Amino acid sequence: MSIILRTNKGSALTYDEMDRNQSQFFYSSSLQDNNGTLRLHYTGSVSLDTTGESYGPNRYHDITLGTGGTTTQSGVTQILAGPNITINSSGPDGTGIVQISGSADSGGSPGGTVTGAVQYRIDGNTFGGDDYWFYYNNSSKKLGLNVSEPESAIHIQADRNFRSANIRLQTDGGLTKSDAVTEIYHGTSLLGKIGKAYHGSSRDLYITANYEDPEARQFNKINFSIGAVNAAESDNRKVTIAETGLGINTHNPNLDLTIVTGDSRQGIGIGTDTTTNQNKIRPITSGISQNLLGNLELRSKAGLLIQTPESNIEGGNIVVEIHDDDDGAAGTKTPNRFVVASFRANNEMQEDEPIASFLSNQTVGINTSSPNNKVRLDVNGQYRGGYHTMSNTLTSLDFVNYNVISANLVNSSFTATLTEVPPAGTKATLIIYASVVVSTVTFRAQDFVSDGDLVTNKTRYSTISFVSNGTKLIETSRVHNSNNMS
């Protein structure tokens, strides 16, 4: 028998051809031979018979059902009634129902010797179980690897002999799905990932925070902390990464890098080691301000301290380098500079409020950010040098530490001497007041080059100025006050 297709015949099918096609399908089934045979029934009519082919309605096809656990010669596995297995024909339309009571096993004993040993397949007939290496606590719902009393959802304990407590996440080395991460959720919300968090050939590791608060419109933070388990958060050392920046000892950084420290926390250490060669950058605390700023009437004693090594007896240096290969190329550019300026709250440093400027061409400006390049020091405003007073003596004048010395003389004759000749180019001024009698000052030749003795009348002032050549002070001018100052 075969089905006649119009595409093969090349023309429309006759009624008999259509009926013969339909008569080759099963339309019902029944169980025979005490439910051991499944009989499939055909439909049809003897009027459709042809020579050698029957299309009558009594045609059927039998399928023998197999016995439980055995295979018949026809290759069909059968299910037979037996202990704990019942077969009846009480189903709808005479169908059979198989009922199984009791429990099934592998045909052997479970692996392991303790309750909780997780089972695994050794071969086709045998279960295995390790009492401690793979253990499940059904009461606490915790899984232990190499530990029989797990204390967390998954508890892995290293074995000093041959097993370490490692968890390995490995990509396939491809580029499409090449991430390997541990994902952390709060409920159904993804908080973040740890691992190779992005596809592609990159071998970078990431710790990501991926939850955005719908109200605050900010992503969650990543926190690292060190301290006792039950310690207050304020007592823990911590590092926080937030959208707003990186915070050290604060959960709420407001700049790209925010460091909060105090008396017991010494700020930022920079050095070749952590002992004698360590420099420090730290806020000015109450203890520091008491020593440095205690006697000053300031609006605030807060601020920043930059400190060279304190425990190294030799101390250290601070160098600020300004890179400028051309020092302002031949008048076409101005030299680069380091500017110290004041500013007001919520305002950037103002160009018209400089304190000092240091240019790469070795020019220094005071109260100006644009000093004159033809001088080394440009002071925009008055300046004050060291001033020292002496009484009835001119011995050991110190023009190294003071550029102006004033002496009140009582006697009539004095010799001026120096403790040390100041460096070449140093300017020095000596003011003489003769309070009782006319006073005559002689300048020691090994210290001074002068126009002779300086004679100051009673109750008068005289002023004499010098410039150092490195070996002596050279007189540049002298002035006598003619008014009576008594």
ZAMARGU-4260 file (C-alpha; in steps of 0.2 Angstrom, whole numbers, plus 5000, padded with zeros to 4 digits):
<rodrens>
0) 5000/5000/5000 | 5006/5018/4997 | 4998/5035/4997 | 4995/5043/4980 | 5001/5061/4979
5) 4994/5073/4966 | 5011/5080/4963 | 5016/5063/4958 | 5001/5058/4948 | 5000/5075/4939
10) 4981/5076/4940 | 4967/5077/4952 | 4964/5061/4963 | 4948/5051/4960 | 4936/5048/4975
15) 4943/5030/4977 | 4961/5036/4977 | 4956/5049/4991 | 4947/5035/5001 | 4962/5023/4999
20) 4974/5037/5006 | 4962/5040/5021 | 4961/5021/5024 | 4979/5020/5028 | 4978/5030/5044
25) 4975/5022/5062 | 4959/5029/5069 | 4958/5020/5086 | 4968/5008/5098 | 4965/4994/5111
30) 4974/4983/5123 | 4974/4964/5119 | 4981/4948/5127 | 4979/4954/5145 | 4986/4971/5141
35) 5002/4964/5134 | 4998/4969/5116 | 4993/4987/5109 | 4982/4985/5094 | 4980/5000/5082
40) 4964/4999/5071 | 4962/5005/5052 | 4947/5012/5044 | 4941/5007/5026 | 4929/4998/5015
45) 4930/4981/5005 | 4923/4991/4990 | 4940/4999/4989 | 4949/4982/4988 | 4961/4980/4973
50) 4970/4965/4967 | 4982/4960/4980 | 4977/4974/4992 | 4964/4974/5005 | 4956/4990/5012
55) 4942/4982/5023 | 4937/4989/5040 | 4944/4974/5050 | 4962/4978/5047 | 4974/4981/5062
60) 4992/4982/5068 | 4998/4974/5084 | 5013/4981/5095 | 5019/4969/5109 | 5022/4978/5126
65) 5038/4973/5134 | 5041/4966/5152 | 5048/4976/5166 | 5067/4975/5166 | 5068/4963/5151
70) 5069/4964/5132 | 5058/4953/5121 | 5064/4945/5104 | 5055/4960/5096 | 5066/4972/5105
75) 5051/4980/5115 | 5054/4983/5134 | 5039/4976/5144 | 5032/4982/5161 | 5025/4967/5171
80) 5015/4967/5187 | 5026/4962/5202 | 5031/4968/5220 | 5025/4986/5222 | 5020/4987/5204
85) 5001/4985/5199 | 4994/4985/5182 | 4975/4987/5179 | 4963/4991/5165 | 4952/5003/5175
90) 4958/5018/5164 | 4946/5027/5152 | 4941/5018/5137 | 4949/5002/5143 | 4967/5009/5145
95) 4979/5002/5158 | 4986/5011/5173 | 5003/5006/5181 | 5004/5010/5199 | 5021/5009/5208
100) 5023/5010/5227 | 5038/5010/5238 | 5055/5018/5233 | 5068/5015/5220 | 5087/5014/5222
105) 5102/5011/5212 | 5102/4992/5216 | 5116/4995/5229 | 5119/5003/5245 | 5121/5023/5246
110) 5139/5029/5246 | 5147/5036/5262 | 5143/5031/5280 | 5135/5047/5288 | 5119/5056/5285
115) 5122/5071/5273 | 5135/5063/5262 | 5130/5069/5245 | 5128/5055/5232 | 5137/5054/5215
120) 5138/5041/5202 | 5154/5030/5202 | 5148/5018/5188 | 5132/5012/5180 | 5126/5002/5196
125) 5136/5011/5210 | 5133/5027/5220 | 5148/5035/5229 | 5148/5047/5244 | 5162/5056/5254
130) 5157/5058/5272 | 5166/5075/5273 | 5172/5081/5256 | 5155/5083/5249 | 5142/5085/5263
135) 5125/5093/5264 | 5116/5097/5280 | 5098/5095/5277 | 5093/5104/5293 | 5103/5120/5290
140) 5102/5119/5271 | 5121/5121/5270 | 5133/5113/5259 | 5151/5108/5265 | 5166/5104/5255
145) 5179/5095/5266 | 5169/5100/5281 | 5155/5090/5290 | 5147/5105/5299 | 5146/5119/5286
150) 5143/5136/5294 | 5137/5145/5279 | 5127/5142/5263 | 5143/5135/5255 | 5158/5131/5267
155) 5175/5126/5259 | 5189/5120/5270 | 5206/5117/5264 | 5215/5101/5267 | 5233/5103/5271
160) 5238/5087/5262 | 5232/5090/5244 | 5216/5101/5243 | 5215/5120/5244 | 5199/5130/5247
165) 5199/5138/5230 | 5185/5142/5218 | 5189/5144/5200 | 5179/5154/5187 | 5186/5151/5170
170) 5180/5158/5153 | 5181/5148/5137 | 5194/5160/5130 | 5183/5167/5117 | 5177/5184/5114
175) 5158/5182/5114 | 5154/5176/5131 | 5170/5178/5140 | 5165/5184/5157 | 5168/5175/5173
180) 5161/5184/5188 | 5152/5181/5205 | 5136/5191/5205 | 5129/5198/5221 | 5110/5202/5222
185) 5099/5210/5235 | 5082/5202/5232 | 5081/5203/5213 | 5092/5218/5211 | 5110/5216/5205
190) 5121/5225/5217 | 5138/5221/5208 | 5150/5209/5201 | 5168/5203/5205 | 5179/5195/5192
195) 5181/5197/5173 | 5165/5207/5171 | 5165/5211/5153 | 5166/5201/5136 | 5181/5203/5125
200) 5199/5199/5125 | 5203/5210/5140 | 5211/5201/5155 | 5207/5215/5167 | 5198/5211/5184
205) 5184/5221/5190 | 5174/5225/5206 | 5159/5234/5200 | 5144/5242/5209 | 5129/5241/5197
210) 5113/5246/5207 | 5106/5264/5204 | 5095/5270/5217 | 5079/5276/5208 | 5076/5290/5220
215) 5093/5297/5223 | 5099/5293/5205 | 5116/5287/5212 | 5124/5271/5210 | 5129/5261/5225
220) 5146/5261/5233 | 5161/5249/5234 | 5168/5249/5252 | 5184/5241/5259 | 5186/5241/5278
225) 5197/5234/5291 | 5192/5232/5309 | 5184/5222/5322 | 5168/5213/5316 | 5157/5221/5329
230) 5166/5238/5329 | 5157/5254/5326 | 5159/5260/5308 | 5168/5276/5313 | 5181/5265/5321
235) 5186/5256/5305 | 5199/5260/5293 | 5189/5261/5276 | 5191/5265/5258 | 5175/5270/5248
240) 5173/5271/5229 | 5157/5281/5225 | 5151/5291/5210 | 5157/5307/5218 | 5175/5300/5220
245) 5187/5290/5231 | 5185/5292/5250 | 5198/5286/5263 | 5190/5285/5281 | 5174/5292/5274
250) 5159/5284/5265 | 5154/5301/5257 | 5168/5308/5247 | 5164/5324/5239 | 5179/5326/5228
255) 5189/5314/5216 | 5200/5310/5232 | 5194/5314/5249 | 5204/5309/5265 | 5197/5311/5282
260) 5210/5310/5296 | 5213/5316/5314 | 5225/5317/5328 | 5228/5298/5329 | 5229/5296/5310
265) 5244/5304/5303 | 5238/5308/5285 | 5247/5304/5269 | 5265/5296/5270 | 5277/5297/5256
270) 5294/5290/5257 | 5307/5276/5252 | 5301/5267/5268 | 5289/5269/5283 | 5302/5274/5296
275) 5315/5288/5295 | 5313/5293/5277 | 5294/5296/5277 | 5287/5313/5273 | 5269/5317/5279
280) 5255/5327/5272 | 5241/5330/5285 | 5228/5342/5291 | 5233/5354/5305 | 5225/5347/5321
285) 5223/5355/5338 | 5240/5348/5344 | 5249/5354/5329 | 5241/5372/5329 | 5245/5373/5347
290) 5264/5372/5343 | 5264/5382/5327 | 5249/5394/5328 | 5245/5395/5346 | 5251/5413/5349
295) 5243/5420/5334 | 5226/5428/5334 | 5219/5419/5319 | 5201/5417/5313 | 5205/5399/5310
300) 5219/5387/5315 | 5214/5374/5303 | 5225/5370/5287 | 5237/5358/5279 | 5254/5353/5285
305) 5268/5347/5274 | 5282/5339/5284 | 5298/5331/5279 | 5305/5316/5289 | 5303/5319/5308
310) 5312/5304/5315 | 5327/5305/5304 | 5340/5317/5313 | 5345/5324/5296 | 5327/5329/5291
315) 5323/5332/5273 | 5319/5344/5259 | 5304/5350/5249 | 5307/5354/5231 | 5294/5361/5219
320) 5299/5359/5201 | 5292/5369/5186 | 5295/5362/5169 | 5298/5374/5156 | 5312/5370/5143
325) 5312/5387/5135 | 5308/5398/5151 | 5296/5408/5140 | 5303/5406/5122 | 5312/5423/5117
330) 5297/5434/5122 | 5284/5424/5113 | 5278/5416/5129 | 5279/5420/5147 | 5288/5408/5158
335) 5278/5394/5168 | 5276/5398/5186 | 5271/5392/5203 | 5258/5404/5211 | 5252/5405/5229
340) 5236/5415/5230 | 5221/5418/5242 | 5203/5415/5238 | 5186/5416/5245 | 5173/5403/5249
345) 5164/5395/5234 | 5176/5405/5223 | 5192/5400/5213 | 5208/5409/5215 | 5208/5426/5208
350) 5221/5433/5197 | 5221/5450/5207 | 5224/5441/5224 | 5241/5433/5222 | 5252/5431/5237
355) 5268/5426/5228 | 5274/5419/5212 | 5289/5409/5207 | 5294/5409/5188 | 5304/5396/5179
360) 5316/5409/5174 | 5321/5412/5192 | 5310/5427/5195 | 5300/5429/5211 | 5285/5441/5213
365) 5278/5446/5229 | 5260/5452/5229 | 5260/5449/5210 | 5258/5434/5198 | 5267/5443/5184
370) 5284/5450/5191 | 5296/5460/5180 | 5307/5448/5171 | 5322/5460/5172 | 5324/5458/5191
375) 5325/5443/5202 | 5313/5450/5215 | 5298/5461/5211 | 5288/5467/5227 | 5272/5475/5223
380) 5271/5486/5238 | 5281/5490/5254 | 5292/5477/5262 | 5300/5475/5279 | 5318/5469/5283
385) 5325/5463/5299 | 5327/5477/5312 | 5338/5477/5328 | 5341/5489/5342 | 5357/5491/5352
390) 5361/5501/5367 | 5378/5511/5369 | 5388/5499/5359 | 5392/5496/5341 | 5402/5480/5344
395) 5398/5465/5334 | 5385/5472/5322 | 5375/5458/5314 | 5370/5463/5296 | 5368/5445/5292
400) 5352/5443/5301 | 5347/5461/5301 | 5347/5474/5287 | 5344/5489/5299 | 5352/5492/5316
405) 5348/5506/5327 | 5360/5511/5341 | 5356/5523/5356 | 5373/5530/5361 | 5377/5538/5378
410) 5396/5540/5377 | 5407/5550/5365 | 5418/5537/5356 | 5414/5520/5348 | 5421/5508/5336
415) 5410/5499/5324 | 5414/5480/5321 | 5405/5466/5312 | 5401/5448/5318 | 5402/5443/5300
420) 5403/5451/5283 | 5386/5448/5275 | 5385/5440/5257 | 5390/5451/5242 | 5375/5463/5237
425) 5368/5464/5254 | 5362/5481/5259 | 5364/5487/5277 | 5359/5503/5286 | 5366/5509/5303
430) 5355/5523/5313 | 5365/5532/5326 | 5356/5543/5340 | 5368/5553/5352 | 5357/5555/5367
435) 5369/5564/5379 | 5384/5570/5371 | 5392/5571/5353 | 5396/5553/5348 | 5410/5549/5336
440) 5410/5532/5327 | 5425/5524/5320 | 5423/5510/5307 | 5435/5496/5309 | 5445/5495/5293
445) 5445/5476/5291 | 5425/5476/5291 | 5421/5493/5283 | 5426/5505/5268 | 5420/5522/5274
450) 5422/5540/5271 | 5429/5542/5289 | 5422/5544/5306 | 5403/5547/5308 | 5400/5562/5320
455) 5383/5563/5327 | 5378/5579/5337 | 5369/5578/5354 | 5351/5573/5352 | 5353/5571/5334
460) 5351/5556/5322 | 5364/5550/5309 | 5361/5537/5295 | 5374/5528/5286 | 5371/5515/5272
465) 5382/5501/5265 | 5383/5488/5252 | 5393/5472/5254 | 5406/5466/5242 | 5408/5450/5250
470) 5423/5455/5260 | 5418/5472/5267 | 5404/5484/5269 | 5406/5498/5257 | 5398/5515/5262
475) 5386/5522/5249 | 5378/5537/5259 | 5377/5546/5275 | 5364/5558/5282 | 5364/5569/5297
480) 5348/5575/5305 | 5349/5594/5310 | 5334/5594/5321 | 5335/5593/5339 | 5326/5576/5344
485) 5326/5579/5363
</rodrens>
